[in-house]
Amino acid sequence: MQGAVFVMMLAALWIPAFIHPLAPVTSKLDGPFYEFIAKWTATVPGMGAAIAVILILVQSLLMYGICQAKSFFGRQNFLPAIVVMLSYSWNDSYLTLHPMLFSGVFVLITVQALLSILEKQAAYQEMFIAAFCIAIAALFFIPLTYFILFLWLTLITYRTFFWREFTISVIGFSVPFVYYASWLLWFDGFTVGAERFINSLFQWVLPASVELDNTIWLIASTFIAFITVVSVLNTMNDKTINVRRRAWVFFNLAFVSLIAIGLTGWPIISANYLFVVPMAFFITGGIAFVKRSFLTDILLVAYFLLFVLLQVYNALLLPLLA
């Protein structure tokens, strides 16, 4: 039943993207991998939307699989997948290809690897995979370079770690960049490519202005995220130690995401997709973990209705007012 709801909502939200296809979203924070793919897909109308839907499906299923494998929310709870899908579908200007759709896949693989290290005495393979995937994600969307801090922070707070794990994480993180640097050197573009990448990591500017409907949605999402994070973390004392530690992995991810967007110039619209995974976890946790009050139920229903109203506004009312 939940799977059918997921499919119907995905179809309803993304069919307009195929009727009126948009060019892939680009920005100065795009990594070299994404730039290549965006140029290729821009020549074929609808190709960006098709790849975007596939990537959303992959991420939704990965999030569902992670939550099921670690027994966070009970059996057959498809809500994390639905939240992932909705989080990628709220902005009609982004109903096409954008870099976080690719990066998000590698972020989820990283999360899956980190959640597996608790049961292991030496998690060398998992640390290499996690660090390697973070580097690949950063080559799609440059702000994710800071996610190496997410790995180290989780390693420090998750359990006692060994210096070899830290060293392996550095090696795993370095490998994709070594290959990228070699490619730049081969084509005599090392100086330009390296400067562009490094300059994108540090941009001390004020946030750009955001349209009113996007502002409303981002404020509502921030408020709901704060409420659910506090509720879930307060409830963690009643859970087993394994569940508590794993929940902090998602908190660390949200915390480092905030650092990343702050240091890269507050690209509000693009960077809000960094919070898709922790939003999916904490919103689902706020429903599954917490004994909700009537007020909490009202807030969650209002949040969903706001999503519907914004879609109706963008699809029907905004074209009439233009």
C-alpha positions in Angstrom: 0.0 0.0 0.0 2.7 2.5 1.0 4.7 1.5 -2.2 1.6 2.3 -4.3 1.3 5.7 -2.6 4.9 6.4 -3.3 4.6 5.5 -7.0 1.4 7.6 -7.4 3.0 10.7 -5.7 6.2 10.4 -7.7 4.2 10.2 -11.0 2.0 13.1 -10.0 5.0 15.3 -9.1 7.3 14.5 -12.1 4.9 14.1 -15.0 5.0 17.9 -15.6 8.8 17.6 -15.9 8.4 15.4 -19.0 5.6 17.6 -20.5 7.7 20.7 -20.1 11.3 19.5 -19.7 13.8 21.8 -18.0 17.6 22.0 -18.7 19.8 20.5 -15.9 20.4 22.8 -13.0 23.9 24.3 -13.0 25.9 26.5 -10.6 29.4 27.4 -9.8 29.5 24.8 -7.1 29.0 21.9 -9.6 31.8 19.3 -9.6 33.5 18.2 -12.7 31.6 14.9 -13.0 28.3 16.7 -12.9 29.4 19.4 -15.4 30.2 16.6 -18.0 26.9 14.9 -17.5 24.9 18.1 -17.5 26.3 19.2 -20.8 25.5 15.8 -22.3 21.9 15.6 -21.1 21.2 19.2 -22.0 21.1 18.2 -25.6 18.3 15.7 -25.2 15.0 17.1 -24.0 13.5 15.1 -21.1 16.8 13.1 -20.5 17.6 15.1 -17.4 14.1 14.4 -15.9 14.4 10.7 -16.7 17.8 10.3 -15.0 16.5 12.4 -12.1 13.6 10.1 -11.5 15.8 7.0 -11.6 18.2 8.6 -9.1 15.3 9.5 -6.8 14.1 5.9 -7.0 17.5 4.6 -6.2 18.0 6.9 -3.2 14.5 6.2 -1.9 15.1 2.5 -2.0 18.5 2.8 -0.4 17.0 4.9 2.4 14.3 2.3 2.9 16.8 -0.5 2.9 19.1 1.2 5.4 16.2 1.8 7.8 14.9 -1.8 7.4 18.3 -3.4 7.8 19.0 -1.5 11.0 15.5 -1.9 12.3 14.9 1.7 13.0 11.2 2.0 12.4 9.7 -1.5 12.4 8.8 -3.6 9.5 7.8 -2.4 6.1 7.8 1.3 7.0 8.1 3.0 3.6 7.9 6.5 5.0 11.6 7.3 4.8 11.5 6.6 1.0 8.5 8.8 0.6 10.1 11.7 2.5 13.2 11.4 0.3 11.1 11.5 -2.8 9.1 14.5 -1.6 12.3 16.3 -0.4 13.7 16.1 -4.0 10.4 17.1 -5.6 9.3 20.3 -3.7 10.8 22.9 -6.1 9.4 23.0 -9.6 12.6 24.6 -10.9 14.5 21.5 -9.7 12.3 18.9 -11.4 15.2 18.0 -13.6 18.8 16.9 -13.1 20.9 18.6 -10.4 24.2 17.5 -8.7 22.8 16.4 -5.4 20.8 13.7 -7.1 24.1 12.0 -8.0 25.9 12.9 -4.8 23.0 11.7 -2.6 23.5 8.2 -3.8 27.1 8.2 -2.6 26.1 9.9 0.7 23.7 7.1 1.4 26.3 4.4 0.6 28.6 6.3 3.1 25.8 6.3 5.7 25.3 2.6 5.2 29.0 1.9 5.6 29.2 3.9 8.8 26.2 2.3 10.3 27.9 -1.1 9.8 31.1 -0.3 11.7 29.5 -0.7 15.2 29.5 -4.5 15.0 33.1 -4.7 13.8 36.4 -4.6 15.7 38.3 -3.2 12.8 36.2 -1.5 10.0 38.9 -0.9 7.5 36.9 -1.8 4.4 33.9 0.2 5.6 36.0 3.3 6.3 37.7 3.1 2.8 34.3 2.8 1.1 32.8 5.6 3.1 35.7 8.0 2.4 35.9 7.0 -1.3 32.2 7.7 -1.7 32.4 11.1 -0.1 35.2 12.0 -2.5 33.1 10.9 -5.5 30.1 12.8 -4.1 32.3 15.9 -3.9 33.3 15.6 -7.5 29.6 15.9 -8.3 28.8 18.7 -5.9 31.9 20.5 -4.4 30.4 21.4 -0.9 30.3 17.7 -0.1 34.1 17.8 0.3 33.4 18.9 3.9 31.6 15.6 4.5 35.0 14.0 5.3 34.3 15.8 8.7 31.1 13.9 8.9 33.1 10.6 8.6 35.6 11.6 11.2 33.1 13.1 13.6 31.0 9.9 13.4 34.1 7.8 13.9 35.0 9.7 17.0 31.5 9.7 18.6 30.3 6.3 17.3 32.8 4.0 19.1 36.5 3.7 20.0 38.5 4.0 16.8 42.0 3.0 15.7 44.5 5.2 14.0 44.6 2.8 11.1 40.9 3.6 10.4 41.6 7.3 10.3 44.6 6.7 7.9 42.5 4.5 5.6 39.8 7.2 5.5 42.4 9.7 4.3 43.6 7.3 1.6 40.1 6.4 0.5 39.2 10.1 0.3 42.4 10.9 -1.6 42.2 8.3 -4.4 39.4 9.9 -6.5 41.1 13.3 -6.2 44.4 11.8 -7.3 42.8 10.4 -10.4 41.0 13.7 -11.1 44.3 15.7 -10.6 46.0 13.2 -13.0 43.3 13.8 -15.6 43.8 17.6 -15.3 47.5 17.3 -15.7 47.1 15.1 -18.7 45.0 17.8 -20.4 47.1 20.7 -19.1 44.2 22.0 -17.0 45.5 21.4 -13.5 46.0 25.0 -12.4 42.5 26.2 -13.7 40.7 23.1 -12.4 42.4 23.1 -9.0 41.8 26.9 -8.5 38.1 26.6 -9.4 37.6 23.7 -7.0 39.4 25.3 -4.1 37.8 28.7 -4.6 34.4 27.0 -4.5 35.1 25.6 -1.0 35.4 29.1 0.6 32.9 31.8 -0.3 32.2 34.2 2.5 29.1 35.9 1.1 25.6 36.6 2.4 22.8 34.3 1.3 21.2 35.2 -2.0 17.5 36.3 -1.9 14.9 33.5 -2.3 11.4 33.8 -3.8 8.6 34.0 -1.3 7.1 30.5 -1.9 10.6 28.9 -1.6 11.2 31.0 1.6 8.0 29.7 3.2 8.8 26.1 2.4 12.4 26.4 3.7 11.3 28.0 6.9 8.6 25.4 7.4 11.1 22.6 6.7 13.6 24.1 9.1 11.0 24.3 11.8 9.8 20.7 11.3 13.4 19.5 11.2 14.1 21.2 14.5 11.0 19.8 16.2 11.6 16.2 15.0 15.3 16.2 15.8 14.6 17.4 19.4 11.8 14.8 19.7 13.8 11.9 18.4 17.0 12.7 20.4 14.9 13.1 23.6 13.3 9.7 22.9 16.7 8.0 22.3 17.2 7.3 26.0 14.4 4.7 25.8 16.1 2.9 23.0 19.0 0.4 22.9 22.5 1.7 22.8 22.9 0.6 19.2 19.8 2.5 18.0 21.0 5.6 19.9 24.5 5.5 18.3 23.0 5.0 14.9 20.6 7.9 15.3 23.6 10.2 16.1 25.0 9.3 12.7 22.1 11.2 11.0 22.5 14.1 13.5 26.2 14.4 12.6 25.3 14.4 8.9 22.9 17.3 9.4 25.4 19.2 11.5 28.2 18.8 8.9 25.8 19.8 6.1 25.1 23.1 7.9 28.9 23.7 8.1 29.3 22.9 4.4 26.7 25.3 3.2 27.9 28.0 5.5 31.5 27.8 4.2 30.5 27.6 0.6 28.4 30.8 0.5 25.0 29.7 1.7 23.6 28.4 -1.7 20.2 28.0 0.0 18.2 26.4 -2.8 20.8 23.9 -4.0 22.3 23.1 -0.6 19.0 22.3 1.1 19.2 18.9 -0.7 22.1 18.1 1.6 19.6 17.6 4.4 17.4 15.1 2.5 18.7 12.0 4.3 18.6 13.3 7.9 15.2 14.9 7.2 13.9 11.5 6.1 15.3 9.8 9.2 14.1 12.4 11.7 10.7 13.1 10.3 10.0 9.3 10.2 11.5 9.0 13.7 9.2 11.8 14.9 6.3 9.7 13.7 7.5 6.2 14.6 9.5 6.8 17.8 7.7 9.6 19.6 4.3 9.4 21.4 3.0 12.4 19.5 0.8 15.0 20.9 -2.2 16.5 19.1 -0.1 19.6 18.4 2.6 17.5 16.8 0.1 15.7 14.6 -1.4 19.1 13.5 2.1 20.4 12.6 2.9 17.3 10.5 -0.4 17.5 8.7 0.0 21.2 8.1 3.5 20.6 6.7 2.2 18.1 4.2 -0.7 20.4 3.3 1.8 23.2 2.7 3.6 21.0 0.3 0.4 20.3 -1.6 -0.6 24.0 -1.6 2.8 25.1 -3.0 2.5 22.5 -5.8 -0.9 23.7 -6.7 0.3 27.4 -6.6 3.3 26.7 -8.8 1.4 24.4 -11.3 -1.9 26.3 -11.6 -2.0 29.8 -10.0 1.4 31.1 -10.9 1.0 30.6 -14.6 -2.3 32.5 -14.4 -0.7 35.4 -12.5 2.2 35.6 -14.9 
